[in-house]
Structures are given as C-alpha cells and as structure tokens.
Amino acid sequence: MDKRCAHFGGASGAPFFLLSMMPGILPDHCTHERSPLASCLACVEICPRAAWSADDNGLVLDEAACNECGLCMAACPEGALTAYFSAPLADSSRKAAFWACAPIAGEKGEGVLPCLHAASDQMLADLARRGIRRLQLAQGECASCPRYPRNGLTLEVRLSQINAALQARGLAPVVIERADAATWRKQSDRQQEFANRRGFLGALLKRPGAVLQPPANAGTSCNDATVVGAWLQHYGAGPLPSVPTVDFSRCTLCGACIALCAHQALLLRRSNEEAIFAVSPEHCTGCRLCVDVCADDAVAVGEWLTPPSPLGATLVKQICGRCQNAFWQFAERKERETFCPVCRKTGGKNPGRLVEKDHRY
C-alpha cells in the first residue's frame, strides 16, 4: 500500500486488530532512495535485534532476525515503514486510554502492541488531540525485554517531549498510569464489549452491508511527524518535533536542500524579481536530508525546540556576469555576488552544464 498516512489514527477511527508487525517498506519515502548522501539510520539505531543494517547499497532488513517489535516504524522520520498497529482502547467519558504490550496481554488484539515503545509521536499526540488525559499501560520489565529499543527512545521519552510541547501552549498533558495484567484485562474486556456493541449497532443503522466487512485499509499505520507539527503549530508558539534552521551567512543559495525537501519545510516562494527563502518547521520530519546535502554546512536540524525568529530571508534576482542566467541573492547582504553559484564553483569552465534559466529549485 504505497500511500502516506496523512491523518491521526486509522481510516475508520476505531481500534484495529494487530495482524502483522513485519515492516512493509515504501521506498519512495526513504531518504536513501532520494539521495545517496542520506545519512539517516533511525531504523538501524533503534532495532534491538540488529535486523536492520546499512551498506553501500542502502538499508537491508534481515527478516529472519526481525522479531516484529515495530520499533523501527515509530523511529522512521519519513513514514517509510508500515505495518498493522492496534490503537489503544479508549474511554472518552473518563478521558482515559488503555494499552498493553503483547507479553503481558498474552495475545494479539485490540489495545495490544508487540512493544509499547513502538507507539510513534503521531499515535501519542493523537491521544491528546482526542481529549485523552490518562494513558494506562500494562507492561513487563522493559529493560530486560529483547524488544527494548536499543537507543533508549521509549514511549515515556516520546510522551514527555510531546507533553512539554503541549504545556508550553497551555494544553493539558497526557499522564501515564501503570496497571497489572489483570487490571488491564478487565478494562480491555469492558471497553471492547462497549465499543463492539455501540460500533456495530451504530454502523448497522447507517450502512447495513458495509459493517460486516473491515475497512479496506484498516490498521495501516505509519509515522508522520508533519501531522504532529502542524497540529501543535495550530495552538501557537512552542516546541516542535523537528526544527530546521539555516545559517544564511554561510548559505550560497545552491538550492539543494529546497530541491530535496519532500515536505516543503524549506521552500522558495517567488514573486517576480523577489523571493522568500521560507523555513516552515511545522512541516519538517527530521529526516536531516537537507543537512546531508548542504555542502556549505549552513543547515541544522534540532529536535523539540521552539523555532527561532526570523526563520526565513528575502532574496532578489540577479543576472550572472558569466553565464547570463538568473540567480538569487540575499537582499540584506551588502556585498553582492557577481556570478551564480555554479559559475562560482566551476570558475565558468563547464559551458555545457545544465542551468535552469530562472534558477528553479
């Protein structure tokens, strides 16, 4: 299924059964597919079984070593890995949600994850968006579990970052509560019985035939940091998941970062002879591809920071004195460049090069 999840939760809005956690791969989303300079190793660094590895040809998954923990899907900044997650059981009247790890629950099903630390930022932020204030977790001894994230990026760490961003905007945090297996099972049975009865009868009245079949894409889950960033930005200033910054004193306006940013977190907004080099951190996933391709070390990406101001810069168009093609200059720079970035780099000794005359990025 080659499509990005661009929303919170699943297609039906209801909890999903966990069918399989062997990651499916969407190559077009992976940074290694977009550029050989990509350095992202998020899946490699978190995998407790070293099932992911990197070589000269890119990333490799050893399916025999994979224990289907799902951690890599939460770690991937580009949502390039997908599988079937189970959303937590929720009790909106009590503003509470319930999740258990598979070793404690003893089975696959609603409200169960193979590892609780596979919950992505998007899944956790969705709880707050839905008004959930208490997250009850039933889990074993994580530190000794073979599914524990190798880099320590746990559910607790992710939720603490999201809570800090919520509180900075005057929003209530989501508090974790612990539960044993028996308590969680009682809540699970109660919630499933209630959800099944209400969901089935309600859907039956609206769509008598459709309710007997699961949604076509039910359960598809992928991490999309841009959804979290855009949602937080809606509530005002404060920390965002990923914040790109550009040192315009070092930038040569080669356009590589803009050309390779798939989410328009870095964007050129043009208007006749002027343009804005815009930085939109709410759209950034933290893939760091912009950092990887910048030959001038002008781009940096921070995590869970409040974006500085100003973020962008005004540009003006100029004609290169050597190749006669248009290029952009920083309007605030007192000393203007005479030649375009390509001519400055090559010395004008490559007349057969490809240059777009309006310097589109």
N, C-alpha and C positions, 0 to 999 in steps of 0.2 A: 504494500500500500504506500505509494510514493506521494505522500502529502503531509505537510507540516500541521501539527495541532495548533490552531490559532485561537484557542479559547480555553477557558478553565473547565476542568472536569471532562466528562465524556460526552458523546453525541446525545445521549438520552437524558443526561443529568442525573441518572441513577447509579448506584453502586454496580461494579462489574465483578464477575467471577474471574479468578485468576486461571487462565488456561495454559499459558506457557510464558516463561521468562527468558528463553533463549533469544538474545537480541537480534532483531532484524535490522538491516543496515540500509540507510538511504544515502547512497554515495554522493548524490548531488549536494547534500547538506554538509558533508565533511570538509573541513578546511584543507585536508591533504589532497582532496580531489580538485580543489580550486587553485592551489598553488603548491609547487614543490618546495617553497620556502616555509610552509606551515610548520610550526613547532608544537602544536597542541598535542599533549599526551594525557589528557584528562582521564580517558578510559584506562590507560596503562597504569597511571599512578594510583588509581583507587582500587583496582582489581585485587582481591585478596588471594587469588589463585594464580596470578600472573598468566591468565588466559589471553590477555591482550599483550602484544609486543609490537615494536616498531622496527622496520628495517628500511633499506634504501628504496624499496618499492611501496612503502606506506605502512598502514596498520594491518596486523594479522590477528585473527581470532582463532585460538585453538579450542574448538568445540568440545574436545574430549576433556579439557581442563576446566571448562566453564561449568560452574555449579548453579547457574541461573539465579544468582542473587539479585540481579537488576541494578546493582550499584552504578555500573557504567552509564546507564541511561539517565540517571539523575545527575551524573557528573558532566556529561557531554554538553558543552555550551551551545551547540548548533542543532540539537534535537535530531542528530543523525542516526540515533539508535532507538528502536521502538520495540514494544512487546505488549503484553496484556497485563495491566495493573488492576488491582482492586482498590476502589476508592474506600475511604473509611465509612463505617456506619455512622449515621448522624441522627441526633435527636434535637431538632430545631427548637422545641419548646424549652429545653434545658440548655440550649446553646452549647451542646457537647457533641463530640465525635469519638469514635472508638476504633482503634486499630490494634492488631496483634501480629506478631511475626509467626511464620509457619511452624518453627519448632515448638512454640508454646501452644498455638491453636491445634496443631496436630493434623491439619488438613488444609487443602486449598479451598478458597471460597470467598464470599463477600466479607470485606473488612479484614482480609488477611494479606500480608505481603511476605514474600520469601525472606526479606530482611527489611526491617523498618527504616534502615538508613538508605533504602532505595527511594524513599519519598523525595521528590525534587522540590526545588524552590517554588515551582509553579503549583504543585499539589498542596504545599503547605500554605502558600499565600491564598489559595482558593478557600481554605478553611476560614480565614479572616474575612474574605470577601463575602462569604455566606453567613457571616454573623456568628461563627463558632468561636467560643472563648475558652473552652476546656477540651483538651485532647487527651483522652485516656488511653494509655499504652500498656499492653501486656507483652513483655519481652523477657528473654532469658539473660544469662550472663554474657553480655555482648563482647567484652574484652577477650573472652576465651572461645568465642564462636568462630568457626572457619569462614564465616561470611562477613566478619567485621572489616570495615573499609581500611585499606592499607595506609591511606594518608590521613586517617582520623577525621575525615569530613562526615560527621554523623548527623542524624536528624536533629539532635539537640543543638549542634553548632549552626545548622541551617536555620532552624527556627529562631535562635537567639538573634541572628542577623536580621531576619525579617521583623521580629518584634522591635528591635531597635529602630528600624525604619518606620514602623507603624507608630511607635511612641513619639518619635521626632515630629510626626504630623498630627499629634493629638489623638491618635486612634488607639483603641484597646488592644493589648497583646493577646496571644493565644498561650494559655498556661498548660504545661504538661502535668498530668496526674498518672501515677503508677497503679497498676492493677495486677492481681494474680490471675492465673488461667481460669479459675472457677468464676471469679467476678466478671471477667471479660466474656466468658461463655454465656453467662446469664444475660448480660447486656446484649450480646450478639443475638441470642435467640429471641429476645424481646423485640429488638429493632428489626430483625428480619421478618418476624411474624407481622409486625405492624406495617412495614414497608411493602411486603408482598400483598397484604390484604388491601391496603389503600391504593397501591400502584396498579394492581390487577383490575380492581373494580373501576377505578377512575379511567384507565385506558380502555377498558372494555366498553364503557359507555360512549367513548369518543371514536374508537377505531376497533370494532368487533373482530375484524380479521387480523389486523396488524399486531395485536397484543400477543398473539400466540407465537410470534417469531421474534428473536432478538434483533436489535438494530444491526444493520449491515456492517457498520464499523464500530460496534460496541467494544469497549475495552482498549482501543488504540490509545497509547499514551506516549508522549514524548515531551522532553523538557523544552520550554520556550521562554527564555529569560526576558524577551521583549514584551511578553504579555505582563509579566510581573512589573517591569519597569514602567510601562505605560499606565498601569493601574495605580501604582504608587504616585507617579507624577501628577495624576489627576487630583490628588489630595494635597498638593503643594510641595514646597521645597523640603529636601531631606535626603538621606542616603538612598542610593540606587544600586542595584546588583552589580553593574559594571559602568565605570565612568572613564571614557577615553578623553585624553587631553592632548593638545598639540602645542609644541613649543614653536611659535611662529618665527622666532628669531633664528631657528635652525632650518625651518622648512623651506624647500626650494620649489614647492608647488609642482612637483613632478606628476601628481595625481594618482600615484599607485594605490594609496590607501583608499581613496574615494572609489576607484575603479573596482576594487576587490571587496568592498564592504557590501554584503548582500542585504543589509537591513537599513541602509541609509542613515546609520549613526554618524557617518562622515559624508557630507553632501555638498555639492556646489550648486548654489541657487543663483541662476543668471538672470540679468535684466539689462539688455542692450550692452552698454560698454562697462557695466559694473556687475559685480557678483559678490556673493557672501560665501565664504568657506564656513559652513554651518556644522556644528557639533551637537548631536542630539543623543545624550547618554541614555535616555529612556528607551532607545531602540537598540542599544548595544547588548550583545550576548556575552561579551568577554572572551571571544574566540582568539583574540590577540593577533589575528592575521594582519591587521594594519601595522602592528609593531614589527612583525616578521618581515614585511616587505619594505619598510621605510629604511632607505639607505643613509638617511641623514640623522637617525636616532632622534627624530623630532616627535614621535608619537609614544604615549604611555597609556596604559590601562590599569586603573585601580579598582578594587572591589569594595562595595558597600561604603562609598564615600558620598558626601554631599558635593554635587558639581560646583566648581568654582565659577566665578563670573568676571568678565565675559568669557564665553566659550569659543566664539567664532571670530572671524576677521573679514574686513571689507577688502575686496580686490578690484583692480582696474585693468582694462585690457590694453595691451601694448603690442606693437609690431616688432618682430625680431630683426635686428640690423643685419643679420647674416642670411637667414633662410626666408625672410619676409613673411613668416607665418605668425599668426596671432598667439599671444600667450598672456597669462595673468600675472600681475604684480600686486604686492601688498600696498594698499593705498596709504598706509601710515608710515611706510618706510621712506626716509628722506633720500637715501641713495637708491636709485632705480637701476635695475639690471638692463643692459643693452641687448643681451641675447637671451633666447629662450632656454629652458633647462636642458634640452637636447643638445643645442649648439654649445652651451657652456661645458657640457660633459664631454662631448666629442671633439670640440675645437673646430666644428664645421667641416670635418674631414670625411663625413659619410653622407654625401649628397643624395644617395639612393635610398635613404631611410624613409620609413613611413611616418608622416606627420599629419595629423588631422588639422586642417587649416583654422578651425575655430577652437582648437585645443579642448575638445570634449573629453571629459574623464570617463 
